[in-house]
Amino acid sequence: LGPHSGLKMQEARFNAALRALSDPSTTTVVLVTRPEPHPVKEAARTADELRQLGLQNQRLAVNGVFRASDPEDPTARAIEALGRSVLDHLPGSLSALPRDEVPLRAFDTVGLPALRALLGGDLPAAPDSGKTPSTPARLAAEPLSRLVDELAATDHGLIMVMGKGGVGKTTIAAAVAVGLVQRGHSVHLTTTDPAAHVAGTLNGTLDGLRIGRIDPKAETQAYIDKTMATRGKSLDAQGRALLLEDLQSPCTEEVAVFHAFSRVVKEARTGFVVLDTAPTGHSLLLMDATGAYHRQVTQPFEGQDAGAGGLHIVTPLMRLQDPNMTRVILVTLPEVTPVSQAAALQDDLRRAKIEPWAWVINKSIAATGTTDPLLRARLAGELRQAERISSGLARRTFVLPWLP
């Protein structure tokens, strides 16, 4: 909503909305999670923040709860055990909530028939059910080491790991960084994601690996302090007050984060930087700021020959567009919505003349060779998404199995 001062003209409406959201007879907040550690942590954090705002009437919906049909299948047994452990040890802010559990279904929950069947009712017709193999299907899973070998062929560069929230960007980014260190490179692993758990994912330190974070609040305050110390140095008290008020704008955070991002891009000229980006929407805002800065810098020189007269301009956007400098890795799950959102992100990047380097299909059940009937039933949908990616979306694809 921006600064609260901007709401003064609408204060009565704002307060009425807050009263409605806080009234349990009017508003129910349903927190949705999967039975996995990080989504549950995010749900707990959200529950606490909403309570602080007065939104007390909350419910918890756990989606995709799995019960193994084949107790001898190691993949099925591990998925069920993880889910049970997570639900048995819910944080206090979630364990006290009324809870609904939605079982994992054998079909993609896209379209009206599937949505009706999700909570009970007739199962949707499986269009490719006749194509389901009689033996467990496996995807050809290129190991992550192959991906890192290709990245390590150069001695520097920016590796941006991008995708929808919850697809495993942080895990993939951390694994790539560790792999590069194991191959003798120094690596800076950093993130723009406010919900990232880079340090927790690593759970330790490693010689040659530096961990950082572009914290919007810290970067904004540092930018304000620097601006006040430079531009505000020669101003009188009233001028400094006006400048400080101007710096309270939401635009300031965008500018501050962009400056921090630019430093990271510049650092990749001499070493490896692995960037765990925020989910898609945040990343595109960052790309927009990068593009706006590029246009602002290059506009005075439009029509000039960069090779004539020694003119040489390199903006952060130009470095992102340089395939020898930047490699973008799109991470997705083998499901309809994450693949569609990754494809849309790829289209946005291409409009900015940034070509993704590779796709990673994460947590593939098909790549495990499972024999569990329910998991087997999901393979047809997963294989459709893998074929969709390999037949036109991605130039190179790496598939990682679900790991017990």
Steps between C-alpha positions, in 0.01 A plus 500: 500500500800729529560755776215537747494874426361409158197346669391809693231584245366144522554444871135418577487242221835355606385461860170343390690245289728417792197454730342263246818296465534478878134398557472118522132518401603665172843362409669161511864464399590157361873429511594238240817293522646175378623250760861606448736690736549832318135557395394429860754754631365760258142426606597538867674832433195623309265391779703697757516814283124490433426460871708809573279688253188376680398223258437228757242280322730254324479145368773272367460297179772242431498414131650189338506271806637163387446150637706224343312215331817296458692489832789323324560793263784715646386821328140466619613406850731804519239747371244376754753505786601859421137612492413326825805645674413853387136471611599342833730794577305803379605834652278616785347777289363234262435199725225687687307584181206302362657279234382349173705248307461455125648172373743487212306416185604297198413782258599858427259734681439727201156542343150472644473118503829471688405774747165330568677170557762654727267511800300193407279404208560320175859478383578689179567293190872450447564592136824306477413214732539254215858616452609435856783244479451162664847526651612793718587799282833670546618834373854518373640688798813696425674541836554849636874436477471512119337842522774626736774358275372715215477809721851443639653499151544876538667667798236765574143604437159573647270199543141608564265229631142603432148361522172490690504495879526151649662321205839461668698800372693539825597132511615501137692829545677367811583169329644679193711725725636204695573315176701794364699523824575128480645565155745755639311826451424774750127574507275769642154352564244773560124551482238765430224279641361630833383147581824326401673255732845490338694468825255243638513299177880478524494434876872572528795680343739413220840643413469705182128566545373840615132540587322832463153647474351807337275610785254764371465671839874516566577612144231769515629639829858499371388682184310760704798555731737541205266741321451711811879510555568613141206685344371613839837619627465857371126538566343693785273331754187550288673370187627192683150435634354521148770272363442245775124508435566441130720201588213336691337423164453130408712575191802540727500131586494406129795731433695374802449133411597574139827661614578194715414271208727704272791447740438124486492506119826694492664255741430215253760645259780349709342203678192283531184648651200269545184704553191338655235740372169587658185340354400601150311825572780649710761395244312667215481826697878481537533437124274802433724722715808366320342575164394849605853581616640366171270728297584799718876450457502421128238750377745795465719286275232359269613509139868517592749233408624349825826412323564855386662756722569247775139496624450189713194447717422174680181499708385218732235406241769456235687264733179300555454479123857374451492115491871493584432692822154390619329162502138483608374167637122458518387256770159333483306207637359252244148638544276712277500828693873525584594412140255756361633768733860415409406525132342843560813612687714380208286707260552809718876441512517455123317830448788653698740313268612268782509138385462235774792257501330188640192362672511276807202270562514452875348226719412267216308192615544340158877519535487289819356187337227471766254209497239654734159493323402859585839641407498288184162647411654849514776409255295564186448866598864539600625350174269734304664798668851363440415451130355852486827641636732296282305553179534874474528682832854416611827489309650265758320319780621336819269274699547441872312214670310543824765420761407303813 
